[in-house]
Amino acid sequence: MPNTISSELAKNQKIKTVTASRWSRCANTNSKNSGSATRVWPVALLVVAHELSSGAALVPEVGAMYGPEAVSETALIDNCLAQMPSDSIVMADAGYGIFSVAHKVQQADLSFLFRLSKQRFDRLRKTATLVAEGVNWKTWSSQWQPSPSERKKHPDLPADAMLSVQLHEFETDEGKPLYLVTSLDKSVEMLSDLYARRTDVETDICNIKVVLDTENIRARSVEMFHKELMISMVAYNLVVQFRRQAAELVKVPPRRMSFKKTWTTFQIFLMSSMYTTAAEWRARYRFALGIAMQDKLPNRPGRKYPREAYRRRPKSNHFKRREKRSDASEK
């Protein structure tokens, strides 16, 4: 995947990618407890938008993953859209490739590039008009309207709700089809290169959850959970900006720098000592930036890896079950 987008999209517009993630622990009220007591709920659902070039994250939206107060990832997107600049492009996977989300993006005066499921793409293509095609790609123009089931789920949609979109179908390097819907009037090559970088945000989520260990928030109340989560996001964005400044000094894109190495440099040279004057802090910060300039990822041209799901990471709370006495005696 390219490190930068060689088009006017990168120069004139900010590209935000919206991704949902499951957190390991969340505090949620328990109606069975007496009074206003709370207890930690095992799984939380977070929706967060990342700036594509640097990886900086907006304030996440949090909801319950299971239980009577459970919410969907599409219901949490409203406040994320409100945080974005007016010239942003919202890019998201097929989980957000539905009419209600696209309509919200348009109402917020934003552009969108969504992946579609094959079933939804085939339904839209039936009423679309083919406008261009190439060796391994096709483009249609379509008037996207909500289906009866979507209107039932979202009764607040206007009666005349309709979006003018373009549908794109093309083959990836692995020979697999990819279906996109967008409000942008751009070429297939440009949009395919842009969407290929959406996987960068999966790395950003891994940095937040694993590198910073935010997935193991051990708060015992709703308020403390939100405090720890927000502090973790502040720490993440500080490291992202620290990485961006180091990248500017060596004149490479921010994602060319290793987040984990930059975070280690940040911890060792900025968090391990205390200084009492601003001049001392500035001098130490400049010294740390000089060290972070060396935290580049290895340059390995020509290497490509097939698209595949990451293996489930081993969890520290997956303990071996105790054998039954009858089974142990037989052995």
N, C-alpha and C positions, 0 to 999 in steps of 0.2 A: 504494500500500500504506500502511496506517496506521502511524504512528510508534510507537504504543503499543497494547497489547491491552486493550480495555476490558472485562475479565472477571476473575473470581476466579483464573484461571490465572496471570496476571501478578502477582497480589498474594500468592498463597500458595505458588507452586511456581516452581522454577528450570527454565527450558527450555533444553536443550542440543541443538544440531544437530550431527550427525556427518557429516563429508564426507571423501571420499578425494581425494587430489591427487597428481599426478605431479611429482616434483622433477627438475631437470635433471641432477643429478649425485649419485652416492653412492659411498662407498668400500666395496669388497667384496673378500673374499679370493679369490685366484686359485690354484687347486690346481696349475696348471702351473708356477707360479713356484717357485723353489728356497727352501727354508727357510720362514720365516714372513712372507715378503714380501707386500705387498698392493699393489693398484693401484686407481685410481678407476674405479668402474663407472658407465656413463653415466646411468642412470635409476633413481630411487628412488620407492617408493610410500609415501605418508604418510597416516595416518588421524588426524584431529584433531577434537576436539569444541569448539565455541564456545558461550559463553553468549549467548543471543539478544539481550537488551536492550542490553548493552554491547559485545559482540564479543570479550570476553576469551577466551583459548584455554587449554585444558588441555595437559598434556605430550603431544606427538604420539607415535604409534607408527610405527616405520619398518620397512620390509621391502623386499626385492629385487623389482623389477618384472618382470624377465626372468631366465632362466637356471635352473640346477638348484635354487637356493635361493629361487625366486620364491614369494611368498605372495599370497593374495587379500586384498582389503580387508575382507571379513567375518571373516577369521581374525585380523586385527589389532585387532578392536573390543573384545576382552575386557578389556584393561588400561584402555581408555578408559572402559568402564562402571564399573570399580572406582574411578575417580577422582571419579565423580559423587555428589552428595548424594543421600540416600535419597528425597527428594521431587521428584526431577527428572523431566522429561518429555523423552524422547529422540525427536527428529524427524529423519527422514532420507529420502533419495530412494529411487527404486525399486531401486537397486542393493543396498539393505539390506532391501527388502521381501520377505523370505523367512522361513520358519518358524524356522529355526535361530537367526537373529539375534533375532527376536521372543521366542523361548524364553529366550535368554540375558538379554534385558532383563527379562523377568518374574522369572527366577531371581535377578536383582540387586535385586529389589523396586523396580523403576522402571516408569513408564508409557511408552507409545510411541505415536507417530503416524507411520506410514510411507506412502509412496506405493507403489502396486502397478502392475505392468505389466498391460496389458489381458488377456493370456493367463492370468496367475495370478488376476486378479480374476474372470474368467469361470468359472474352475474352482471358486473358492470360492463364487460366487453360486449354483451349481447346487444346493448343499445348504443354502443359507442361507434364512432366513425374513424376508420383507419386513415391516418394522415401521412405516415411515412414508415418505411421499413428498410432494413439492411440485411446483411448476411446473417447475423444472429440476434437481431433486435427488431421490434415493431413498436409503433407509437399510435395511440388512439386519442381522439378528443371526445370528451364525455360530459354530460350534464348529470352530476351525481345527486341523487335524491334518496332520502331515507326510506328504508323498507318498512313494511307494516309492523314487523317485530320491533324495529328500532323506534318507531313512533310509539309503540306500546310501552317500551322501557323508558322513553324520554318524551312524555306528553307535553313538555314545555317547548318543543320544537315548533317554529312557525309553520303555518299551513303551506306556505309557498317556499319553504326552505329548499335551496338548491345551490350546488357549487359547480362552477366551471373548472374542470380539472383535465389533466393529461394522464393517460395510462401508458406505462412503459413495461415491456416484457423483453428481457435479454438473458443471455446465458453467461454465467460466471466462468472463471478460468477452469473450474472443475467440471464444466459442462452441465451445471444445474440451473434451472430457470429461476429468475428472480422477478417479482412483480412489484412495481412501484406506482404510487399515485401522488401527484404533486400539483400545486397551484403555480409552479414556476414554469415559464416558457423557455426552457433550456434544452440543450441537446442531451441525448441518451448518454454519450460518453462522459459529459460533465457530471450528470446526476449519478451515474454508476460509480465514478471515482469518488464523488462526495459521500455516497452511502457506504462505500467500502470502509470509510474511516469511522463508521459508527461503532465498530468493535473497540476503538480506542477508549470509549467510555466504560466498557466492561473492565478494562485495566484500571480505570479510575475508581470504579466501585471496589475492585479488589484491593487497591491501595487504602481506601477508607476503612474497609471491613477487616482486612488481614494485616496490612503493614502497621496501621495505627491501632489495631485491635478494637475497633469500635463495635464489632459484632458481639463483644462480650461485655456489654454494659450491665453492671450488677446493682443497679439502682433498685430501691424497694418502694418507691412512690412515683406517681405520675410526674410530679414536678421535678424530682431529681433526675428522672430519666431524660426529660426534655433538656435539662441543664447540661447533663453530661453529653448528650447528643450534639447540642449546639456548640459546646466547647470543642468537641472533636472536629466539627466542621470548620470552626475558626482555625484550629491547628492545621487542618488539611489545606485550607486556602492560604495560610501563611507559608507553608512549605511550597505550595504551587507557585506563589509569587517569588519566593526565594529562588526556586528553580528557574523561573522565567528570567530573573535578573542575571543569573549565572549563564543562561543560554545566550542572552544578549551580549555578554562579554566575549564569548567564544564564537558568536555569530552563527548559531545553529538554531533550529526550531526548538521550542521548549520540550516537546516530547522526545527529542533526541537525547535528553538528559534522563538519567535513571532517578525515579522518584524515591526508591528505597535508599539508594546511596546518598541522595540529597537530604533525606530525612535523617540518616545517620550522621551526616556532617552537621546538620542543624542541631541535633542533640548534643554531640560531642563539643562543638566549638561555641555554641550559643546558649545552651541550657545547663551546662555543667558548672558554669562560673557566674558570679554575681558582680556587677560593676555599679558604682554609685554615681558616676557622672555621665552626661550625654556624650562627651568626647571619647570616653573609654568604650562606650557601647558602639559608637560609630567606627572606631578603629577595629574593634573586635569583629564587627559585622563585615567590614571590608576584608579582613583576614579570612573570615569564613567563606565569603564569596570566592576568594582566590582558591580555596580548597575545593569548593563545589564546582568550579570550572573543570575539574578533572573527572567529574562524575558522569561521564558520557557513556551511553550504551555502545556496545561494540558494533562496528559497521560491517555487516555481512551481506553484501550485494548478491543478488541472484537466488537467495534462499526463499522458498515458498513453502508454506504449510497448508494442508487441506483444512477446510472448515469442519470443525468437529466440536462436540460439546466437551467442556472441561470435566475431568473426572471429579467425583465428589470427594472433597477433602476430608481426611479423618478428623473427627471431633474429639476433644478432650473428655467429653461427657459420655462417650460411647464405651461403657465398661463391659467386660466379659460377664455374661450371666452365670450365676452360681448353679452348679449341677444339682439335680435332685438326688436325694440320698439313695434311691433305688438304682439310679444309673451309676452312681459312684461305687456302690457295693458290687454291681455286676462286673465293673472293670477290675 
